[in-house]
Amino acid sequence: MSGDHAELPAAVRVRQLEDRVIAAGLTTDAELDQILAGVYWTGSPANGARMVARAWTDAGYAERLLADGNAAAAEFGFGASSRGGSGYRLKAVQNTGRRHNLIVCTLCSCYPTSLLGPSPSWYKSFAYRSRAVREPRDVLAEFGLQLPAETEIVVWDSSAETRYLVVPARPANCAGLGEDALASLVTRDGMIGTAAL
Amino acid sequence: MARYAIGTRVRALSFDPDGHTRLPRYVRGHRGEIVDGHGSWPLPDQALRGVARTEPVYAVRFAARDLWGAGSHSVVVDLWESYLEEAE
């Protein structure tokens, strides 16, 4: 943690909680550091972007990704675990011209960290969590995404042990691009569903 | 074994436990449809009390109009089997 934040009330509470669980013998400082380092070292939106780009260029991969997200992530060597080893089910949902998918966790902030990196602060905000399920069209408009009235919106609330990855629609005018160039077009927000590409 | 097949109409129970649950308040009492099965996972309501019990978890789709009285979108919520009953 940065020294600038060490005196914030939340940081003080986290430190006290850490002290208590370490004192209780449930974990060690070194183990906590190792877990965090693992999350931040391996978790990146570049991982999800590579999966999306392959789905755009390889119909067989797209089919496998939609059928079994964990196996499709494993093809790249990406794991589906972000909480010190406990796994989750990965489900990919595909945006089309007719359907737009949006991800939220209303109860807390569940998020596929290994494929998207650390979640943005707004994803954890009460405003996003409460409004995304109630008025997603307005929320998306505030993100700058105006969807046609006829586009169906499906909001996925990650309330259990499944994490969701939005496969954005492939942008127009990128027919000649290879997989790596396509991956560079994929954004984190596109894979949460708050942006189109 | 999962009790509900995809396409089954279910209703989220409207219990209000003192302890932890992952049944969001906004779907309690509402009818939805099973759209996917997520396999079996530990029931958090029990796990926090040290009881190991796994149950099937389902993706259940609710119509925004049913939940909020307005809206054309749908909301899919992941719910443990004991949070649900079959709807007529």
Interface residues (C-beta under 8 A of the other chain):
Chain A: R89 K91 T106 L107 V133 R134 E135 P136 R137 E152 I153 V154 V155 W156 D157 S158 S159 A160 E161 T162
Chain B: R22 L23 P24 Y26 D36 H38 G39 W41 V57 A59 R61 A64 L67 W68 G71 S72 H73 S74 V75 V76 V77 D78 L79 W80
